[in-house]
Amino acid sequence: MFRLWAKEFKDNRMLRDTVIEVDNDDTRTHKIFHAIDEVCHEFDLSNPIWLDSNIDEFKRHAKTRFHQDNFVDSIEFDYLEIHIIEE
C-alpha cells in the first residue's frame, strides 16, 4: 500500500488536505505521479512542474512543496505540500 498526503497552505494555515492511496504493482515513481494526478483532479489544479529543488528535497525527505513557480496557472494558496506517509 502506497499513501501520499497532500496539503494546501495559505498564511501558514492548512486549507484542505487529502490522502491518496495507490494499490498497484507500478514503480514508486509511477505511483507518485498517479497520486499527484489524483490530488490535482480533486483540488482542481494543473499538475505542478517538478523543479530540481523539488526533486532533491523529495529524494531526501519523501516530501516537497510546490509554490507558484511550479504551476502554470495562478494559485489561490501559498504552496501545495506532498508527503509520502506509507510505502
N, CA, C and O atoms as CSV, one atom per row, in Angstrom:
chain,resi,resn,atom,element,x,y,z
A,1,MET,N,N,0.842,-1.184,0.000
A,1,MET,CA,C,0.000,0.000,0.000
A,1,MET,C,C,0.887,1.247,0.000
A,1,MET,O,O,1.812,1.364,0.804
A,2,PHE,N,N,0.599,2.152,-0.889
A,2,PHE,CA,C,1.318,3.421,-1.012
A,2,PHE,C,C,0.334,4.535,-0.705
A,2,PHE,O,O,-0.745,4.594,-1.293
A,3,ARG,N,N,0.703,5.423,0.217
A,3,ARG,CA,C,-0.182,6.538,0.581
A,3,ARG,C,C,0.586,7.851,0.520
A,3,ARG,O,O,1.697,7.964,1.038
A,4,LEU,N,N,-0.032,8.846,-0.127
A,4,LEU,CA,C,0.552,10.173,-0.262
A,4,LEU,C,C,-0.420,11.186,0.334
A,4,LEU,O,O,-1.609,11.185,0.016
A,5,TRP,N,N,0.098,12.043,1.195
A,5,TRP,CA,C,-0.707,13.070,1.856
A,5,TRP,C,C,-0.411,14.398,1.170
A,5,TRP,O,O,0.747,14.811,1.093
A,6,ALA,N,N,-1.443,15.067,0.673
A,6,ALA,CA,C,-1.298,16.365,0.021
A,6,ALA,C,C,-2.042,17.421,0.825
A,6,ALA,O,O,-3.160,17.189,1.285
A,7,LYS,N,N,-1.410,18.594,0.993
A,7,LYS,CA,C,-1.986,19.662,1.811
A,7,LYS,C,C,-1.781,21.005,1.125
A,7,LYS,O,O,-0.706,21.284,0.595
A,8,GLU,N,N,-2.819,21.831,1.140
A,8,GLU,CA,C,-2.723,23.208,0.653
A,8,GLU,C,C,-2.590,24.138,1.851
A,8,GLU,O,O,-3.323,24.010,2.832
A,9,PHE,N,N,-1.647,25.079,1.764
A,9,PHE,CA,C,-1.429,26.031,2.842
A,9,PHE,C,C,-1.530,27.463,2.337
A,9,PHE,O,O,-1.105,27.772,1.224
A,10,LYS,N,N,-2.092,28.327,3.162
A,10,LYS,CA,C,-2.101,29.764,2.922
A,10,LYS,C,C,-1.937,30.449,4.272
A,10,LYS,O,O,-2.661,30.144,5.220
A,11,ASP,N,N,-0.989,31.372,4.359
A,11,ASP,CA,C,-0.688,32.092,5.603
A,11,ASP,C,C,-0.441,31.126,6.764
A,11,ASP,O,O,-0.941,31.331,7.870
A,12,ASN,N,N,0.325,30.085,6.504
A,12,ASN,CA,C,0.690,29.067,7.499
A,12,ASN,C,C,-0.492,28.319,8.092
A,12,ASN,O,O,-0.396,27.784,9.197
A,13,ARG,N,N,-1.592,28.277,7.381
A,13,ARG,CA,C,-2.761,27.504,7.808
A,13,ARG,C,C,-3.122,26.519,6.704
A,13,ARG,O,O,-3.107,26.849,5.518
A,14,MET,N,N,-3.445,25.307,7.128
A,14,MET,CA,C,-3.837,24.312,6.152
A,14,MET,C,C,-5.270,24.580,5.716
A,14,MET,O,O,-6.179,24.644,6.543
A,15,LEU,N,N,-5.464,24.736,4.408
A,15,LEU,CA,C,-6.795,24.985,3.862
A,15,LEU,C,C,-7.558,23.686,3.648
A,15,LEU,O,O,-8.732,23.579,4.001
A,16,ARG,N,N,-6.888,22.708,3.072
A,16,ARG,CA,C,-7.515,21.406,2.845
A,16,ARG,C,C,-6.421,20.370,2.647
A,16,ARG,O,O,-5.277,20.699,2.333
A,17,ASP,N,N,-6.790,19.133,2.835
A,17,ASP,CA,C,-5.841,18.049,2.645
A,17,ASP,C,C,-6.570,16.812,2.149
A,17,ASP,O,O,-7.796,16.722,2.215
A,18,THR,N,N,-5.799,15.874,1.659
A,18,THR,CA,C,-6.341,14.609,1.195
A,18,THR,C,C,-5.244,13.564,1.262
A,18,THR,O,O,-4.058,13.883,1.182
A,19,VAL,N,N,-5.647,12.330,1.407
A,19,VAL,CA,C,-4.721,11.207,1.366
A,19,VAL,C,C,-5.118,10.338,0.177
A,19,VAL,O,O,-6.270,9.922,0.050
A,20,ILE,N,N,-4.151,10.075,-0.682
A,20,ILE,CA,C,-4.373,9.260,-1.869
A,20,ILE,C,C,-3.689,7.912,-1.657
A,20,ILE,O,O,-2.504,7.851,-1.326
A,21,GLU,N,N,-4.442,6.844,-1.849
A,21,GLU,CA,C,-3.891,5.500,-1.728
A,21,GLU,C,C,-3.757,4.892,-3.119
A,21,GLU,O,O,-4.688,4.932,-3.924
A,22,VAL,N,N,-2.592,4.334,-3.382
A,22,VAL,CA,C,-2.352,3.656,-4.649
A,22,VAL,C,C,-1.966,2.221,-4.312
A,22,VAL,O,O,-0.989,1.979,-3.603
A,23,ASP,N,N,-2.739,1.283,-4.824
A,23,ASP,CA,C,-2.504,-0.123,-4.510
A,23,ASP,C,C,-2.365,-0.905,-5.813
A,23,ASP,O,O,-3.268,-1.636,-6.217
A,24,ASN,N,N,-1.209,-0.734,-6.460
A,24,ASN,CA,C,-0.930,-1.500,-7.665
A,24,ASN,C,C,0.551,-1.857,-7.681
A,24,ASN,O,O,1.280,-1.519,-6.748
A,25,ASP,N,N,0.993,-2.523,-8.712
A,25,ASP,CA,C,2.373,-3.006,-8.781
A,25,ASP,C,C,3.281,-2.108,-9.614
A,25,ASP,O,O,4.334,-2.554,-10.071
A,26,ASP,N,N,2.895,-0.859,-9.819
A,26,ASP,CA,C,3.731,0.078,-10.560
A,26,ASP,C,C,4.994,0.403,-9.780
A,26,ASP,O,O,5.135,0.034,-8.614
A,27,THR,N,N,5.904,1.096,-10.439
A,27,THR,CA,C,7.112,1.559,-9.771
A,27,THR,C,C,6.758,2.703,-8.817
A,27,THR,O,O,5.669,3.272,-8.897
A,28,ARG,N,N,7.669,3.027,-7.934
A,28,ARG,CA,C,7.437,4.103,-6.971
A,28,ARG,C,C,7.166,5.426,-7.695
A,28,ARG,O,O,6.276,6.180,-7.301
A,29,THR,N,N,7.922,5.702,-8.739
A,29,THR,CA,C,7.755,6.943,-9.497
A,29,THR,C,C,6.369,7.024,-10.121
A,29,THR,O,O,5.719,8.067,-10.059
A,30,HIS,N,N,5.913,5.925,-10.724
A,30,HIS,CA,C,4.577,5.915,-11.317
A,30,HIS,C,C,3.496,6.100,-10.261
A,30,HIS,O,O,2.491,6.766,-10.510
A,31,LYS,N,N,3.695,5.517,-9.087
A,31,LYS,CA,C,2.720,5.692,-8.004
A,31,LYS,C,C,2.652,7.157,-7.573
A,31,LYS,O,O,1.569,7.690,-7.330
A,32,ILE,N,N,3.810,7.796,-7.481
A,32,ILE,CA,C,3.848,9.212,-7.084
A,32,ILE,C,C,3.112,10.070,-8.105
A,32,ILE,O,O,2.279,10.898,-7.737
A,33,PHE,N,N,3.415,9.878,-9.383
A,33,PHE,CA,C,2.767,10.681,-10.421
A,33,PHE,C,C,1.270,10.405,-10.497
A,33,PHE,O,O,0.481,11.323,-10.720
A,34,HIS,N,N,0.876,9.157,-10.316
A,34,HIS,CA,C,-0.557,8.823,-10.312
A,34,HIS,C,C,-1.261,9.510,-9.133
A,34,HIS,O,O,-2.355,10.050,-9.296
A,35,ALA,N,N,-0.638,9.492,-7.955
A,35,ALA,CA,C,-1.226,10.129,-6.779
A,35,ALA,C,C,-1.328,11.644,-6.973
A,35,ALA,O,O,-2.333,12.247,-6.599
A,36,ILE,N,N,-0.300,12.262,-7.553
A,36,ILE,CA,C,-0.335,13.713,-7.800
A,36,ILE,C,C,-1.431,14.053,-8.801
A,36,ILE,O,O,-2.114,15.066,-8.652
A,37,ASP,N,N,-1.603,13.214,-9.822
A,37,ASP,CA,C,-2.701,13.429,-10.777
A,37,ASP,C,C,-4.045,13.424,-10.062
A,37,ASP,O,O,-4.900,14.265,-10.342
A,38,GLU,N,N,-4.240,12.482,-9.140
A,38,GLU,CA,C,-5.497,12.410,-8.388
A,38,GLU,C,C,-5.682,13.626,-7.485
A,38,GLU,O,O,-6.787,14.158,-7.379
A,39,VAL,N,N,-4.616,14.062,-6.841
A,39,VAL,CA,C,-4.674,15.252,-5.980
A,39,VAL,C,C,-5.073,16.468,-6.807
A,39,VAL,O,O,-5.959,17.224,-6.411
A,40,CYS,N,N,-4.432,16.659,-7.939
A,40,CYS,CA,C,-4.719,17.817,-8.787
A,40,CYS,C,C,-6.148,17.767,-9.312
A,40,CYS,O,O,-6.801,18.804,-9.432
A,41,HIS,N,N,-6.631,16.588,-9.622
A,41,HIS,CA,C,-8.019,16.460,-10.070
A,41,HIS,C,C,-8.982,16.807,-8.927
A,41,HIS,O,O,-9.963,17.521,-9.133
A,42,GLU,N,N,-8.698,16.303,-7.737
A,42,GLU,CA,C,-9.562,16.572,-6.586
A,42,GLU,C,C,-9.543,18.046,-6.185
A,42,GLU,O,O,-10.583,18.603,-5.834
A,43,PHE,N,N,-8.376,18.681,-6.234
A,43,PHE,CA,C,-8.237,20.082,-5.844
A,43,PHE,C,C,-8.474,21.042,-7.014
A,43,PHE,O,O,-8.405,22.258,-6.831
A,44,ASP,N,N,-8.748,20.523,-8.199
A,44,ASP,CA,C,-8.973,21.314,-9.414
A,44,ASP,C,C,-7.761,22.208,-9.718
A,44,ASP,O,O,-7.883,23.427,-9.840
A,45,LEU,N,N,-6.593,21.569,-9.835
A,45,LEU,CA,C,-5.337,22.262,-10.116
A,45,LEU,C,C,-4.705,21.701,-11.376
A,45,LEU,O,O,-4.995,20.578,-11.787
A,46,SER,N,N,-3.837,22.497,-11.985
A,46,SER,CA,C,-2.998,21.951,-13.037
A,46,SER,C,C,-1.863,21.177,-12.361
A,46,SER,O,O,-1.528,21.439,-11.205
A,47,ASN,N,N,-1.287,20.241,-13.075
A,47,ASN,CA,C,-0.188,19.467,-12.492
A,47,ASN,C,C,1.017,20.374,-12.276
A,47,ASN,O,O,1.340,21.188,-13.142
A,48,PRO,N,N,1.684,20.246,-11.136
A,48,PRO,CA,C,2.861,21.074,-10.878
A,48,PRO,C,C,4.055,20.617,-11.712
A,48,PRO,O,O,4.147,19.460,-12.122
A,49,ILE,N,N,4.947,21.541,-11.946
A,49,ILE,CA,C,6.188,21.256,-12.653
A,49,ILE,C,C,7.251,20.936,-11.604
A,49,ILE,O,O,7.451,21.697,-10.657
A,50,TRP,N,N,7.918,19.821,-11.779
A,50,TRP,CA,C,8.972,19.424,-10.848
A,50,TRP,C,C,10.253,20.166,-11.194
A,50,TRP,O,O,10.819,19.957,-12.267
A,51,LEU,N,N,10.712,21.024,-10.303
A,51,LEU,CA,C,11.987,21.707,-10.467
A,51,LEU,C,C,13.079,20.873,-9.800
A,51,LEU,O,O,12.774,19.962,-9.030
A,52,ASP,N,N,14.329,21.169,-10.082
A,52,ASP,CA,C,15.433,20.407,-9.488
A,52,ASP,C,C,15.392,20.453,-7.963
A,52,ASP,O,O,15.698,19.463,-7.299
A,53,SER,N,N,15.017,21.591,-7.418
A,53,SER,CA,C,14.942,21.712,-5.953
A,53,SER,C,C,13.865,20.792,-5.376
A,53,SER,O,O,14.047,20.234,-4.294
A,54,ASN,N,N,12.744,20.629,-6.087
A,54,ASN,CA,C,11.700,19.712,-5.635
A,54,ASN,C,C,12.183,18.263,-5.664
A,54,ASN,O,O,11.928,17.496,-4.735
A,55,ILE,N,N,12.867,17.904,-6.717
A,55,ILE,CA,C,13.366,16.536,-6.848
A,55,ILE,C,C,14.365,16.222,-5.744
A,55,ILE,O,O,14.299,15.159,-5.127
A,56,ASP,N,N,15.294,17.147,-5.493
A,56,ASP,CA,C,16.294,16.933,-4.445
A,56,ASP,C,C,15.648,16.803,-3.069
A,56,ASP,O,O,15.985,15.905,-2.298
A,57,GLU,N,N,14.718,17.705,-2.769
A,57,GLU,CA,C,14.042,17.664,-1.472
A,57,GLU,C,C,13.229,16.376,-1.325
A,57,GLU,O,O,13.217,15.771,-0.253
A,58,PHE,N,N,12.558,15.960,-2.384
A,58,PHE,CA,C,11.734,14.758,-2.332
A,58,PHE,C,C,12.592,13.512,-2.143
A,58,PHE,O,O,12.198,12.597,-1.420
A,59,LYS,N,N,13.749,13.465,-2.776
A,59,LYS,CA,C,14.648,12.325,-2.608
A,59,LYS,C,C,15.159,12.218,-1.174
A,59,LYS,O,O,15.296,11.119,-0.636
A,60,ARG,N,N,15.438,13.359,-0.563
A,60,ARG,CA,C,15.991,13.347,0.793
A,60,ARG,C,C,14.956,13.097,1.873
A,60,ARG,O,O,15.224,12.363,2.825
A,61,HIS,N,N,13.764,13.701,1.743
A,61,HIS,CA,C,12.800,13.692,2.844
A,61,HIS,C,C,11.469,13.025,2.523
A,61,HIS,O,O,10.609,12.929,3.398
A,62,ALA,N,N,11.278,12.565,1.297
A,62,ALA,CA,C,9.998,11.983,0.838
A,62,ALA,C,C,8.864,12.995,0.949
A,62,ALA,O,O,7.704,12.617,1.115
A,63,LYS,N,N,9.199,14.282,0.856
A,63,LYS,CA,C,8.186,15.334,0.806
A,63,LYS,C,C,8.760,16.557,0.116
A,63,LYS,O,O,9.973,16.764,0.089
A,64,THR,N,N,7.863,17.368,-0.444
A,64,THR,CA,C,8.288,18.595,-1.108
A,64,THR,C,C,7.116,19.569,-1.147
A,64,THR,O,O,5.969,19.192,-0.907
A,65,ARG,N,N,7.424,20.823,-1.452
A,65,ARG,CA,C,6.408,21.865,-1.569
A,65,ARG,C,C,6.439,22.456,-2.966
A,65,ARG,O,O,7.501,22.738,-3.521
A,66,PHE,N,N,5.251,22.637,-3.521
A,66,PHE,CA,C,5.106,23.266,-4.826
A,66,PHE,C,C,4.534,24.664,-4.622
A,66,PHE,O,O,3.430,24.820,-4.099
A,67,HIS,N,N,5.294,25.686,-5.041
A,67,HIS,CA,C,4.874,27.081,-4.916
A,67,HIS,C,C,4.343,27.572,-6.260
A,67,HIS,O,O,4.219,26.790,-7.202
A,68,GLN,N,N,4.036,28.839,-6.349
A,68,GLN,CA,C,3.506,29.427,-7.582
A,68,GLN,C,C,4.423,29.151,-8.776
A,68,GLN,O,O,3.937,28.955,-9.890
A,69,ASP,N,N,5.729,29.132,-8.563
A,69,ASP,CA,C,6.678,28.885,-9.655
A,69,ASP,C,C,6.496,27.515,-10.299
A,69,ASP,O,O,6.907,27.310,-11.441
A,70,ASN,N,N,5.887,26.582,-9.582
A,70,ASN,CA,C,5.700,25.227,-10.089
A,70,ASN,C,C,4.420,25.060,-10.895
A,70,ASN,O,O,4.210,24.014,-11.508
A,71,PHE,N,N,3.569,26.066,-10.904
A,71,PHE,CA,C,2.283,25.957,-11.587
A,71,PHE,C,C,2.215,26.935,-12.758
A,71,PHE,O,O,2.711,28.058,-12.671
A,72,VAL,N,N,1.601,26.498,-13.844
A,72,VAL,CA,C,1.404,27.369,-14.998
A,72,VAL,C,C,0.302,28.377,-14.689
A,72,VAL,O,O,0.437,29.561,-14.996
A,73,ASP,N,N,-0.788,27.912,-14.081
A,73,ASP,CA,C,-1.898,28.783,-13.703
A,73,ASP,C,C,-1.604,29.444,-12.361
A,73,ASP,O,O,-0.761,28.971,-11.600
A,74,SER,N,N,-2.296,30.530,-12.078
A,74,SER,CA,C,-2.138,31.149,-10.765
A,74,SER,C,C,-2.879,30.303,-9.728
A,74,SER,O,O,-3.886,29.665,-10.034
A,75,ILE,N,N,-2.369,30.311,-8.513
A,75,ILE,CA,C,-2.959,29.518,-7.437
A,75,ILE,C,C,-3.455,30.443,-6.344
A,75,ILE,O,O,-2.946,31.552,-6.177
A,76,GLU,N,N,-4.444,29.986,-5.606
A,76,GLU,CA,C,-5.080,30.789,-4.549
A,76,GLU,C,C,-4.489,30.503,-3.172
A,76,GLU,O,O,-5.024,30.970,-2.166
A,77,PHE,N,N,-3.416,29.758,-3.109
A,77,PHE,CA,C,-2.800,29.390,-1.840
A,77,PHE,C,C,-1.299,29.635,-1.947
A,77,PHE,O,O,-0.803,29.954,-3.028
A,78,ASP,N,N,-0.575,29.492,-0.848
A,78,ASP,CA,C,0.865,29.749,-0.858
A,78,ASP,C,C,1.667,28.573,-1.424
A,78,ASP,O,O,2.583,28.767,-2.224
A,79,TYR,N,N,1.317,27.355,-1.006
A,79,TYR,CA,C,2.020,26.188,-1.526
A,79,TYR,C,C,1.214,24.917,-1.321
A,79,TYR,O,O,0.338,24.842,-0.460
A,80,LEU,N,N,1.534,23.927,-2.132
A,80,LEU,CA,C,0.973,22.590,-2.023
A,80,LEU,C,C,2.093,21.685,-1.552
A,80,LEU,O,O,3.142,21.606,-2.192
A,81,GLU,N,N,1.880,21.005,-0.441
A,81,GLU,CA,C,2.892,20.111,0.099
A,81,GLU,C,C,2.447,18.668,-0.092
A,81,GLU,O,O,1.303,18.318,0.198
A,82,ILE,N,N,3.359,17.836,-0.582
A,82,ILE,CA,C,3.068,16.407,-0.683
A,82,ILE,C,C,4.065,15.651,0.179
A,82,ILE,O,O,5.219,16.056,0.316
A,83,HIS,N,N,3.606,14.550,0.757
A,83,HIS,CA,C,4.415,13.790,1.692
A,83,HIS,C,C,4.010,12.321,1.606
A,83,HIS,O,O,2.830,11.996,1.735
A,84,ILE,N,N,4.965,11.445,1.392
A,84,ILE,CA,C,4.669,10.019,1.399
A,84,ILE,C,C,4.584,9.563,2.847
A,84,ILE,O,O,5.537,9.705,3.613
A,85,ILE,N,N,3.425,9.012,3.215
A,85,ILE,CA,C,3.257,8.582,4.603
A,85,ILE,C,C,3.317,7.071,4.765
A,85,ILE,O,O,3.401,6.570,5.886
A,86,GLU,N,N,3.275,6.340,3.650
A,86,GLU,CA,C,3.393,4.880,3.748
A,86,GLU,C,C,3.818,4.321,2.403
A,86,GLU,O,O,3.306,4.711,1.354
A,87,GLU,N,N,4.766,3.397,2.460
A,87,GLU,CA,C,5.186,2.714,1.226
A,87,GLU,C,C,5.091,1.231,1.435
A,87,GLU,O,O,5.397,0.459,0.527
